[in-house]
């Protein structure tokens, strides 16, 4: 079993309750069999590690590898024209009701083969990996038929096999009503979403179940039917909620013990309380907020008061967040949503792991966790959220490299 001792490091362990960022200066990390066996001050290295192979990091900062816990990375085409339309005054709802938005990406995605979707997604995935990301969540939701939803999920699974990265998949057939079911959302759920979920589960393609709870998508009552099926299959749930309006989606998600509720700009105090009671993570997506030029801020101070965990993700998608930089998302979370740099980094490590049900495995540097680490050419972890358009990654230690 491979044993490796990382020395001459400054650790941001992200373990809460002690120093900010869980910082340890002049530190070391002992790795055995791809897991962290020990972490602490170099002066306290256990004697049994005295003869282990050593990797000198030259005083560089080491954090948990980053986790992008909300992406739509597999898709066809692009929506640059809609970007232009928004700048000329069209709203998200107007574009969607005119047949644009999600549905326009559906046509492009359906026209592509599984192989073509994989090829199209790889540059986006590679951009994330290059910034220290070792775990990515990828949703379906642009197929909107059983055949094409499964095609998307298969493509996502293949991406994990092609790169040194962990991929968690979310079944998101309840993303929009496709043109062939226009005005018949309930029929779409009956004929596509629910049987498609059963098929995805049978093939081992879905790690979680997601949905879009909005006036232009699905009601809380419709999403409850999807979540009932997910519960029957033993799959965890998450939800796009309160992005454009306040429909009570986050309360619904909390009632089902959701891993996360995401976006949340229009969340009220009752929803915050429900999420806190359920332990549901609030996933903030500043890329979409920025792209849509929104002005309604998510209730960050309410999350703090209630103890709701806050994660940060790119929401990489072709329409409302064509963003493949999680580091830029950290900066946006600070500048737009007023998170602290420590909260932002926790949001892309510890709390992102929680949002994917991976808190026992990832997100902090402590014994027993997977040795998935990012080494940075920086002095202080605040630099990761401070810089704009700059990537200080020195190396990523994950998977076989650990």
Secondary structure by P-SEA (a helix, b strand, c coil): cbbbbbccccccccccccccccccccbbbbbcccccccccccccccccccccbbbbcccccccccccccccccccccccaaaaaaaaacccaaaaaaaccaaaaaaaaaaaccaaaaaaaaaaaaaaaaaacccbbbbbccccccaaaaaaaaaaaaaaaaaccbbbbbbbcccccccccccccaaaaaaccaaaaaaaaaaaccccbbbbbbccccccaaaaaaaaaaaaaaccccccccccccccaaaaaaaaaccccccccccccaaaaaaaaaacbbbbbbaaaaaaaccccccaaaaaaaaccbbbbbccccccccccccaaaaaaaaaacccccaaaaaaaacaaaaaaacccccccccccccccbbbbbcccccccccccccccccccccccccc
